[in-house]
Amino acid sequence: MASADQRIALIAADQGCTRPGCDQPPSRTEVHHIDEWVNGGRTDITVMTLACGGDHAHVHDGPGGWITELITSVTNTGRLPDGRSARIGWTQRGSGEPLRGNTVHKPRQYVDWFRQRLHDQMVDEQLQREHPDWWAEGRRWAREFDRLPDPEPPDWITYRELAA
């Protein structure tokens, strides 16, 4: 069983459930031993992670179970959008998929997006002040564009390709 200090260290490192795509915060997670404790796994923060109850229940040796491992080398799947490496990777047993880390709890990846959005808003406000006629015409074009129907994908594109 993890100590309070170990749990605090895991919260700082993982910031929530580490299964890719899961957004559960640390308050809704359990400490998961990468090598199961009942099978002799160590209670050491270097080989533990956080997993929410639902995801923790799916880490097992049976078919369809999830595998968790330390990401020891930085690969395309182990690198987060902000350039840092994920510590823990998950993959579904038997899928042949590489380990993937969770990026949901890494807010740094949103900084560039937020800066760009703020910049765009400031440019828009400046254009509205300095060139109100141009700004109004741009808004009119945007409203016209918004009324156009969404295009249908061509027949030769499958939904699986769109999801990838």
N, C-alpha and C positions, 0 to 999 in steps of 0.2 A: 504494500500500500504506500502510495506517495505521501510524503510529509507536506505540511502547509508551505514550507519554503520551496520544495520541489514544484508544487502546483503553481506558485507565483512565478517561478522561473519559466515553466511551460506556458503560462499565460502570456508572459512577455515575449517568448519566442514564437508561439503559434497564433496567438490572438483570437483563437476560436477553434472550431472543429476543422481538422486538416484534410477531410475528404474533399477532393476537387468539386467546386461549385456549392458546397454547403456554407450557409451563412449563419449558423448557430454561434452565438457569442460564448465566451468562456464560462459564463454562469450556467450554461446549459450543457456542459461537457463533462466527460469522465476522463480520467487518466487511462490511457491505453498503453500497455506494454507491447512493444513491437514483437519481441519474443515473449510469448505468453508466460505470465508469472507462474501459473500452475505447472508449466513445463520447464521451470528453472530460469525463466527470464529475470534479468536483474532489475532492481528498482533504482535506476540511474537515469537522470534526465536526458542523457545522450541517447538512450534507447527507449524513451517514452514519448508520447505525444497526446494531444487532446482529440477526443472524438465524441460527438453527441451520442445520446443513447441509441437512437435509431441506426446510425452508421456503425457504432461500436458493435451492435448485435450482428451486423453483416460481415464482420471480420471473422472468418472461420475457414477450416480446411475443406469443407464440403463444396459441391458444385455450386458455382455462382457466388461463392464467398469472395470477400475482398482480401488482398494482401497489402500489408503496409511495410515499407522498407525505408531505410535511410538513403537519401540521394547522396552518393559519395562522389560522383563526378558530375560536373555541370554539362547537361545536354540541352538540346532545344526544349525538351519537355520539362526539364528541371529548372529552367530559368524563368523567373517572373518577368512581367513586362517592364518593370523598372530596372532590370538588370541584375537584381539580387537572385541568389539561388534559393530554391525551396529546400527545406530541411528534410521533410518527409514526403514520400511519394506513395500513391495508391494506384493499384490496378486490380482488375477483376480476375480472379483465378481462372486460368484456362483461356483467357481472351487473347493472349499474345500481345496485348497493348503495352507500350512502355509505361513506366511510372510517371504519374502526373502530380504536381503539387497544387495546393489551393491558393488562388490569388485574391479571393473575396475579402480577406481580412488585411490586405496590404494596401492601404489607402494611397500610398505614394504613387501608384499607377494612375491615379485620377488627377494628380497635380497639373500635369501638362494639359489635360482636357479642360480643367477649370480655368487655367490661365488663358487658353485660347478663347474660351467662351467669354470671359471677362473682357479680353481685348476686342473681340467682335462687337460686344455690347457698347464699349466705349467709342469705337469707330462709328457705329450706327448712330449713337447720340450726337457725335460731332457732325456727322453728315446732316442729320436732321436740323441742327442749329445753323450750320453754315450754308447749306444748300437745300432748303425745304422743298423746292419744286422737284429736284432730282430724287430726294428721299421719298416724296409722295408717289412719284412714278414707279420707283422700285417696289414700294409697298403694293401698288396696284398690280404690278406684274407678279408679285409673290402670291397675292390672292387668286389671280387667274390660274397660276400654276397649281395651287392647292386644290382647285376645283377639277383638275384633270383626273381621270380614273387611274388607279394603279395599273401598270402594264401586267399582262399575264405572262408568265414565263413560257419560253418556247417549249414545244412538245418534247424535244430531245433532251431537256434538262429534267432529271428526276429529283424528287424531293430530298432524297438522301444526299445528292450532290449539293443542294442548297443548304442543308444543315451542316455540311462539313466546313 
